[in-house]
Amino acid sequence: MRQDPDDWTPVSTERLLLRRLERADYDAAVRIHTDLRTNRHNPHTPTVESAARSLQDFLDHWDREGFGYWAVAERETPDAVVGFTGLQRAVVDGRTILNLYYRYDPAVWGRGYAKEGAAEAVRRGRTLLPELPILARVTTTNTGLPAHRAGRRPAA
């Protein structure tokens, strides 16, 4: 069932503004989604075309479902997108789930924004779509730890 977008956007957390994606977010989406650092565990090399397709898919989801991945900005600079996070419906192994997603500009890594944005997405998903499980899919190599703490040597 389609959600009321007003229940999902805009949302403020302690430090972040989470809002509906717009076509105007194209440059930020391409910049963040094609940065090789944000794709370290992505099995596919990002391109401008793949980032544009992803953004269009995200926009289509909002139109179809009434919610989706947010554009993320720091509250003090609401016009500067620093990342993307949120939930989208997906089907995994034949079951409808809410896919938890986030990708942030490396310039803001280490500030806890991913955790803050994801926590709000999970809270909102559990409140507004409690019947759907929330799943965060990652590759087996994505431990979330810096390479040296995960037992690997950092890349040169």
C-alpha positions in Angstrom: 0.0 0.0 0.0 1.3 3.5 -0.9 2.5 5.6 2.0 1.8 9.2 2.7 5.0 11.1 1.8 4.3 13.6 4.5 4.9 10.8 7.1 8.4 10.3 5.6 9.7 13.7 4.6 11.3 16.0 5.6 12.8 14.5 8.8 15.3 16.1 11.2 17.6 14.2 13.5 20.0 15.7 15.9 22.4 16.8 13.2 20.8 15.8 9.9 18.1 16.8 7.5 16.6 13.8 5.7 14.4 14.8 2.7 12.8 13.4 -0.4 15.1 13.0 -3.3 14.7 15.5 -6.2 16.1 15.7 -9.7 18.2 18.6 -8.4 20.2 16.0 -6.4 21.7 14.6 -9.7 25.1 16.2 -9.3 25.4 15.0 -5.6 24.2 11.6 -6.5 26.8 11.2 -9.3 29.6 12.7 -7.2 28.9 10.3 -4.3 27.9 7.2 -6.2 30.9 7.3 -8.6 33.5 7.9 -5.9 35.6 4.7 -5.8 35.9 5.1 -2.0 32.1 4.7 -1.6 32.2 1.6 -3.8 35.0 -0.3 -2.2 32.8 -3.3 -1.7 30.6 -2.9 -4.8 31.2 -5.7 -7.3 30.5 -3.3 -10.2 32.6 -0.3 -11.1 30.4 2.8 -10.8 29.8 5.0 -13.8 27.9 8.3 -14.4 25.3 6.3 -16.3 24.8 3.7 -13.4 24.6 6.5 -10.9 22.0 8.3 -13.0 20.0 5.1 -13.4 20.1 4.5 -9.6 18.9 8.1 -9.0 16.0 7.5 -11.4 15.1 4.2 -9.7 15.1 6.1 -6.3 12.9 8.8 -7.7 10.5 6.3 -9.3 10.2 4.5 -5.9 9.2 7.7 -4.2 6.5 8.3 -6.9 5.2 4.8 -6.7 5.5 4.0 -3.0 5.3 7.4 -1.2 8.6 6.9 0.5 12.2 5.9 -0.2 15.8 6.9 0.1 16.4 10.3 1.4 18.9 13.0 0.4 20.9 13.8 3.5 22.3 17.2 4.5 23.7 18.6 7.7 21.1 20.7 9.4 23.3 23.8 9.3 23.8 23.5 5.5 20.5 22.1 4.2 21.3 22.8 0.6 24.5 20.7 0.5 23.8 17.0 0.1 26.3 14.8 2.0 24.7 11.4 1.4 21.8 9.2 0.9 20.0 6.9 3.2 16.6 5.3 3.9 14.4 2.4 3.1 12.9 1.0 -0.1 10.7 -1.9 -0.8 12.6 -4.8 -2.3 12.0 -8.5 -2.9 14.6 -10.9 -1.5 14.2 -14.7 -1.9 10.5 -14.1 -2.8 9.8 -12.0 0.3 9.0 -8.3 0.4 11.4 -6.4 2.7 12.5 -2.9 3.4 16.1 -2.5 2.1 18.2 -0.2 4.4 20.6 1.8 2.3 23.2 4.5 2.9 26.1 6.0 1.0 27.9 9.1 2.2 30.5 11.5 0.8 33.9 10.4 2.2 34.4 14.0 3.4 31.9 13.3 6.2 32.9 9.7 7.1 33.7 9.2 10.8 31.0 11.6 12.1 28.4 9.0 12.8 26.0 10.3 10.1 25.4 6.8 8.6 24.3 5.4 12.0 22.2 8.5 12.8 20.4 8.4 9.4 20.0 4.6 9.4 18.6 4.7 12.9 15.9 7.1 11.9 15.1 5.1 8.8 14.7 1.9 10.9 12.6 3.8 13.5 10.3 5.2 10.8 10.0 1.8 9.0 9.1 -0.1 12.2 6.5 2.6 12.9 4.9 3.0 9.5 5.5 -0.4 7.9 5.8 -2.8 10.9 4.8 -5.8 8.9 7.9 -5.7 6.7 11.3 -6.8 7.9 14.2 -4.4 7.5 17.3 -5.9 5.8 20.7 -4.3 5.2 22.5 -6.3 2.5 26.3 -6.2 2.4 29.1 -8.2 0.7 31.1 -10.6 2.8 34.1 -8.4 2.6 32.3 -5.4 4.0 33.1 -5.7 7.7 32.6 -2.0 8.4 36.0 -1.9 9.9 39.1 -0.1 8.6 41.3 -2.6 6.7 43.9 -2.6 9.4 41.4 -3.4 12.1 39.7 -6.2 10.0 43.0 -8.0 9.8 43.9 -6.8 6.3 46.5 -4.4 5.2 45.2 -1.1 3.9 45.4 -0.6 0.1 48.3 1.5 -1.0 
